[in-house]
């Protein structure tokens, strides 16, 4: 899904479309806009042209010279159509085969997914005629984004408010990603979180990894059709719904053992966990007491999970992460080659406990793709669709 055609009808919530367009453009989508005549009385075409960076279509009989039948070319161009706000009127016209302006004509000529983001007065929203029209359109494959409850333009609080712009974008984006089912029949092994290497009964060596990225990858992979095994170090996160196996570990050695047991039967490994490179050579059964002078802790190397997988892999796709504080790309590329990876995700270690991140996706064939700052859930999709 790259090309999104947005139809703006004449509801008071039409001004919110500006924010929807802005959010979609930031995600890299191509946007074109059709407005009804009534919508232009609420928000100007110039505003939406500026945000979409494309001409806005209103009049079927525009005198500007073109060499194509626009309602057909727009219907063919779009990967998906979003009608926002979708008023009582626009739903009724489409449900009854009326195509009397540019927007309804394009909808009638389009075979791609069409979403109606409903917004109207509560009495209209509850009208049985609307319900019948929605039921009819759903039978033909049209999709609906229900309205929220909230304060309406008619000065009451009730259902009929356009759904939050972020939620509309998420529904539009994720629903179409899920439908593609690009990871169907694939077995994924994902590692997440940190590991802990005990020094004594109350102390351990670890790092600041929250596990958010690994858990987001697990959730997204499940929605894209994958059979997901999640091996997790300690986190404060809930077990994702739908994982076929969830294995809780603490140490690097435990994570290594669990990974190696399952590796031969896996299609794709995403090693997102921040695994401790070293562990204390000697463990004290009693709490170490404070004494005068220095305390020396001798460290041993932990097994390198990714390196060992890279040696053993046959047909598996192997993906690693590189959290760096300097020379980000150089260090990540060295790691990718040394561990025989197919892809590596490079990111700044400072983003470990944040809800957002910015990454570089680096492939073994030399391709490097920069992904700007997004939520880790959004980044999970960017990573998975680039495998």
C-alpha positions as CSV (number, residue, x, y, z in Angstrom):
1,X,0.0,0.0,0.0
2,X,1.7,3.1,-1.3
3,X,-0.9,5.3,-2.9
4,X,-3.8,6.5,-0.8
5,X,-6.7,8.4,-2.2
6,X,-8.6,10.4,0.4
7,X,-12.1,11.5,-0.2
8,X,-13.3,14.5,1.9
9,X,-17.1,15.0,2.2
10,X,-18.9,17.9,3.7
11,X,-19.0,17.1,7.4
12,X,-17.7,19.6,10.0
13,X,-14.9,17.1,10.8
14,X,-13.4,17.7,7.3
15,X,-10.8,20.0,8.9
16,X,-9.3,17.0,10.7
17,X,-8.3,15.5,7.3
18,X,-5.4,17.9,7.2
19,X,-3.8,16.0,10.2
20,X,-4.5,12.6,8.6
21,X,-2.8,13.7,5.4
22,X,0.2,15.1,7.3
23,X,0.6,11.8,9.3
24,X,0.4,9.6,6.2
25,X,2.9,11.8,4.3
26,X,5.4,11.5,7.2
27,X,5.1,7.7,6.8
28,X,6.1,8.0,3.2
29,X,2.7,7.4,1.5
30,X,1.7,9.1,-1.7
31,X,-1.6,11.0,-1.2
32,X,-4.1,12.4,-3.6
33,X,-7.4,14.1,-2.5
34,X,-10.9,14.4,-3.9
35,X,-13.2,16.9,-2.2
36,X,-16.9,17.3,-2.5
37,X,-18.2,20.8,-3.2
38,X,-19.6,21.0,0.4
39,X,-16.2,20.0,1.9
40,X,-14.5,23.0,0.2
41,X,-16.7,25.3,2.3
42,X,-15.2,23.8,5.5
43,X,-11.5,23.5,4.5
44,X,-9.9,24.9,1.5
45,X,-8.4,22.8,-1.4
46,X,-5.3,24.9,-1.1
47,X,-4.6,23.6,2.4
48,X,-4.9,20.0,1.4
49,X,-2.9,20.5,-1.8
50,X,-0.1,22.0,0.3
51,X,-0.1,19.0,2.7
52,X,-0.5,16.3,0.1
53,X,1.8,18.0,-2.5
54,X,-0.7,17.0,-5.2
55,X,-3.5,18.7,-7.0
56,X,-6.9,18.4,-5.2
57,X,-9.8,17.2,-7.4
58,X,-13.3,18.7,-6.9
59,X,-15.0,19.3,-10.2
60,X,-15.8,16.5,-12.7
61,X,-15.8,19.2,-15.4
62,X,-12.5,20.9,-14.6
63,X,-11.4,22.9,-17.7
64,X,-7.7,22.3,-17.0
65,X,-6.3,20.2,-19.9
66,X,-5.7,16.5,-19.1
67,X,-5.1,13.5,-21.4
68,X,-6.8,10.9,-19.3
69,X,-10.2,10.1,-17.9
70,X,-9.6,11.3,-14.4
71,X,-12.1,9.3,-12.4
72,X,-10.8,6.1,-14.0
73,X,-7.1,7.0,-13.6
74,X,-7.5,8.0,-10.0
75,X,-9.4,4.7,-9.2
76,X,-6.6,2.8,-10.9
77,X,-3.8,4.8,-9.2
78,X,-5.1,4.2,-5.6
79,X,-4.1,1.2,-3.6
80,X,-6.8,2.1,-1.1
81,X,-9.5,4.9,-0.7
82,X,-10.3,6.5,2.6
83,X,-13.5,8.6,2.9
84,X,-13.0,11.0,5.9
85,X,-15.3,12.2,7.2
86,X,-17.9,9.8,5.7
87,X,-21.2,11.6,6.1
88,X,-24.8,10.2,6.1
89,X,-25.1,11.6,2.6
90,X,-22.0,10.0,1.0
91,X,-22.8,6.6,2.5
92,X,-26.3,6.8,1.2
93,X,-25.3,7.8,-2.3
94,X,-22.7,5.0,-2.7
95,X,-25.1,2.4,-1.2
96,X,-27.7,3.3,-3.8
97,X,-25.4,3.6,-6.8
98,X,-25.5,7.3,-7.1
99,X,-22.4,8.8,-8.8
100,X,-23.1,12.5,-9.3
101,X,-19.8,14.1,-8.5
102,X,-16.1,13.3,-8.7
103,X,-15.8,11.5,-5.4
104,X,-18.8,9.1,-5.8
105,X,-17.8,8.5,-9.4
106,X,-14.3,7.4,-8.4
107,X,-15.6,5.2,-5.7
108,X,-18.0,3.5,-8.1
109,X,-15.1,2.9,-10.5
110,X,-12.6,1.6,-7.9
111,X,-12.0,-2.1,-7.2
112,X,-9.5,-1.4,-4.4
113,X,-10.4,-1.4,-0.6
114,X,-12.6,1.6,0.4
115,X,-12.8,2.7,4.0
116,X,-15.6,5.0,5.3
117,X,-14.6,6.9,8.5
118,X,-18.0,7.8,9.8
119,X,-18.8,11.2,11.4
120,X,-22.2,12.8,11.8
121,X,-24.9,13.8,14.3
122,X,-25.9,11.1,16.7
123,X,-29.5,11.0,15.4
124,X,-28.2,10.5,11.9
125,X,-25.7,7.9,13.2
126,X,-28.5,5.9,14.8
127,X,-30.9,6.2,11.9
128,X,-32.0,2.7,10.7
129,X,-31.6,3.9,7.0
130,X,-27.9,4.5,7.6
131,X,-27.6,1.1,9.3
132,X,-29.2,-0.6,6.3
133,X,-26.9,1.2,3.9
134,X,-23.8,0.2,6.0
135,X,-25.0,-3.4,6.1
136,X,-25.5,-3.4,2.3
137,X,-22.1,-1.9,1.6
138,X,-20.3,-4.3,3.9
139,X,-21.8,-7.1,1.9
140,X,-20.1,-5.7,-1.1
141,X,-16.8,-5.5,0.7
142,X,-16.7,-1.9,1.8
143,X,-15.1,-1.2,5.2
144,X,-16.2,1.1,8.0
145,X,-14.3,2.9,10.7
146,X,-16.8,3.5,13.5
147,X,-17.3,6.9,15.0
148,X,-16.2,7.6,18.6
149,X,-18.2,9.1,21.4
150,X,-17.4,12.7,22.2
151,X,-18.5,16.3,22.1
152,X,-20.2,16.9,18.7
153,X,-20.8,20.1,16.7
154,X,-24.4,20.0,17.7
155,X,-23.4,20.8,21.3
156,X,-24.0,17.4,22.8
157,X,-21.8,14.5,23.9
158,X,-22.7,11.3,22.0
159,X,-21.5,8.9,19.4
160,X,-20.8,10.4,16.0
161,X,-17.4,12.0,16.4
162,X,-14.7,11.2,13.8
163,X,-12.3,8.6,15.2
164,X,-8.9,10.0,16.4
165,X,-6.6,10.7,13.5
166,X,-3.8,8.4,14.8
167,X,-6.3,5.5,15.1
168,X,-7.6,6.1,11.6
169,X,-4.0,5.9,10.2
170,X,-3.3,2.8,12.3
171,X,-6.4,1.0,11.1
172,X,-5.8,2.0,7.5
173,X,-2.1,0.9,7.6
174,X,-2.3,-2.1,9.8
175,X,-5.4,-3.6,8.3
176,X,-3.9,-3.6,4.8
177,X,-0.6,-5.0,6.1
178,X,-2.4,-7.8,7.9
179,X,-4.5,-8.6,4.8
180,X,-1.3,-9.2,2.8
181,X,-0.4,-12.0,5.2
182,X,3.2,-11.7,4.0
183,X,4.6,-14.0,6.7
184,X,2.0,-16.8,6.4
185,X,3.5,-20.3,7.0
186,X,6.8,-18.8,8.3
187,X,8.2,-19.9,11.7
188,X,9.8,-16.9,13.4
189,X,12.1,-17.0,16.4
190,X,12.4,-13.6,18.1
191,X,14.6,-12.8,21.1
192,X,13.7,-9.8,23.3
193,X,14.6,-8.0,26.4
194,X,17.9,-8.0,28.4
195,X,19.8,-10.8,30.1
196,X,21.0,-10.7,33.7
197,X,24.3,-12.2,34.9
198,X,24.3,-12.8,38.7
199,X,27.2,-11.6,40.8
200,X,25.6,-12.7,44.1
201,X,22.0,-13.3,45.4
202,X,21.1,-9.6,45.1
203,X,23.3,-8.2,42.3
204,X,23.7,-8.8,38.7
205,X,25.2,-7.3,35.5
206,X,22.7,-6.2,32.9
207,X,21.7,-3.4,30.5
208,X,18.9,-0.9,30.0
209,X,17.0,-2.8,27.3
210,X,13.2,-2.6,27.9
211,X,12.2,-5.3,25.4
212,X,9.7,-3.1,23.7
213,X,11.2,-3.6,20.2
214,X,11.2,-7.4,20.4
215,X,7.7,-7.6,21.8
216,X,6.5,-5.2,19.0
217,X,8.1,-7.4,16.4
218,X,6.4,-10.5,17.9
219,X,2.9,-8.8,17.9
220,X,3.3,-7.5,14.3
221,X,4.7,-10.8,13.0
222,X,1.7,-12.6,14.4
223,X,-0.7,-10.2,12.7
224,X,1.2,-10.7,9.4
225,X,0.5,-14.5,9.6
226,X,3.7,-15.8,11.2
227,X,4.0,-18.6,13.7
228,X,6.1,-16.8,16.4
229,X,8.3,-18.2,19.2
230,X,9.4,-15.5,21.6
231,X,12.3,-16.1,23.9
232,X,12.5,-13.2,26.4
233,X,14.8,-12.0,29.1
234,X,13.4,-10.1,32.0
235,X,11.0,-7.2,31.1
236,X,7.9,-5.4,32.5
237,X,5.9,-6.3,29.4
238,X,2.9,-8.6,29.0
239,X,3.2,-11.8,27.0
240,X,2.0,-11.0,23.5
241,X,-1.3,-12.7,22.5
242,X,-0.9,-15.3,19.9
243,X,2.7,-16.5,20.3
244,X,3.0,-20.2,19.8
245,X,5.7,-20.5,22.4
246,X,6.8,-18.0,25.1
247,X,10.1,-18.9,26.9
248,X,11.2,-16.8,29.8
249,X,15.0,-16.8,30.5
250,X,17.4,-14.8,32.6
251,X,20.9,-15.4,31.5
252,X,22.7,-15.4,28.2
253,X,23.5,-19.1,28.5
254,X,19.8,-19.9,29.0
255,X,18.9,-17.8,26.0
256,X,21.6,-19.5,24.0
257,X,20.4,-23.0,25.0
258,X,16.7,-22.2,24.1
259,X,17.6,-20.7,20.8
260,X,19.8,-23.6,19.7
261,X,17.1,-26.1,20.5
262,X,14.7,-24.5,18.1
263,X,17.0,-23.1,15.5
264,X,17.0,-26.0,13.0
265,X,13.2,-25.8,12.6
266,X,13.0,-22.0,12.1
267,X,12.6,-20.0,8.9
268,X,13.5,-16.5,10.2
269,X,15.4,-15.4,13.4
270,X,15.2,-11.9,14.7
271,X,17.7,-11.5,17.5
272,X,16.5,-8.3,19.2
273,X,17.5,-9.2,22.7
274,X,20.3,-7.2,24.3
275,X,22.4,-10.2,25.5
276,X,25.2,-9.6,28.0
277,X,28.6,-10.2,26.3
278,X,30.2,-11.1,29.7
279,X,29.3,-12.8,33.0
280,X,31.1,-12.9,36.3
281,X,33.5,-15.8,36.4
282,X,32.8,-16.5,40.1
283,X,29.3,-16.4,41.7
284,X,29.1,-15.6,45.4
285,X,26.4,-17.7,47.3
286,X,26.3,-15.0,49.9
287,X,25.8,-11.2,49.5
288,X,29.2,-9.6,48.9
289,X,29.9,-7.2,51.9
290,X,31.4,-3.8,51.5
291,X,35.1,-3.7,52.4
292,X,37.9,-1.3,52.3
293,X,39.6,-0.9,48.9
294,X,38.6,-2.1,45.5
295,X,36.4,-5.0,44.5
296,X,37.5,-6.9,41.5
297,X,35.1,-8.9,39.4
298,X,36.6,-11.2,36.8
299,X,34.4,-11.6,33.7
300,X,34.1,-14.5,31.3
301,X,32.8,-14.3,27.7
302,X,29.2,-15.5,27.2
303,X,28.3,-17.6,24.2
304,X,27.6,-15.5,21.1
305,X,24.1,-16.6,20.0
306,X,24.1,-14.8,16.7
307,X,27.6,-15.8,15.7
308,X,26.8,-19.5,16.4
309,X,23.6,-19.2,14.4
310,X,25.5,-17.6,11.5
311,X,27.8,-20.7,11.5
312,X,25.0,-23.2,11.6
313,X,22.4,-21.6,9.3
314,X,21.3,-23.3,6.1
315,X,18.2,-21.9,4.6
316,X,17.3,-19.6,7.6
317,X,17.1,-15.9,7.3
318,X,19.1,-14.4,10.2
319,X,18.5,-10.8,11.4
320,X,20.4,-9.0,14.1
321,X,20.4,-5.7,15.9
322,X,23.3,-3.3,16.5
323,X,22.9,-0.7,19.3
324,X,25.9,1.5,19.1
325,X,27.1,4.7,20.7
326,X,29.6,5.7,17.9
327,X,30.3,4.8,14.2
328,X,26.8,3.4,13.9
329,X,26.8,2.2,10.3
330,X,30.5,1.1,10.2
331,X,30.1,-1.0,13.4
332,X,26.8,-2.5,12.2
333,X,28.2,-3.5,8.8
334,X,31.2,-5.2,10.5
335,X,28.8,-7.1,12.7
336,X,26.6,-8.2,9.8
337,X,29.5,-9.6,7.9
338,X,31.3,-11.2,10.9
339,X,28.2,-13.0,12.0
340,X,27.0,-14.1,8.6
341,X,23.7,-12.2,8.9
342,X,21.2,-11.5,6.1
343,X,20.0,-8.2,7.7
344,X,20.9,-6.0,10.6
345,X,19.1,-3.1,12.3
346,X,21.4,-0.3,13.4
347,X,20.2,2.1,16.0
348,X,21.6,4.5,18.6
349,X,21.9,2.9,22.1
350,X,20.5,6.0,23.7
351,X,17.0,5.0,22.4
352,X,17.0,1.7,24.4
353,X,14.2,2.7,26.9
354,X,12.3,5.1,24.7
355,X,9.0,4.4,23.1
356,X,10.4,5.6,19.7
357,X,13.5,4.9,17.7
358,X,15.1,5.7,14.4
359,X,16.9,3.0,12.6
360,X,19.0,1.9,9.5
361,X,18.0,-1.4,7.9
362,X,21.1,-2.8,6.4
363,X,21.1,-5.9,4.1
364,X,23.9,-8.3,3.2
365,X,23.6,-7.2,-0.5
366,X,24.7,-3.7,0.6
367,X,21.2,-2.0,0.6
368,X,20.9,0.6,3.4
369,X,17.5,2.1,4.2
370,X,17.1,4.9,6.7
371,X,13.9,4.9,8.7
372,X,13.1,8.2,10.5
373,X,11.9,8.3,14.1
374,X,8.7,6.4,14.8
375,X,7.1,4.4,17.5
376,X,8.6,1.0,18.0
377,X,5.3,-0.7,16.9
378,X,5.5,1.2,13.6
379,X,9.2,0.3,13.2
380,X,8.3,-3.4,13.7
381,X,6.3,-3.3,10.4
382,X,9.1,-1.4,8.6
383,X,11.5,-4.2,9.6
384,X,9.2,-7.1,8.8
385,X,8.1,-5.9,5.4
386,X,11.7,-5.4,4.4
387,X,12.8,-9.0,5.2
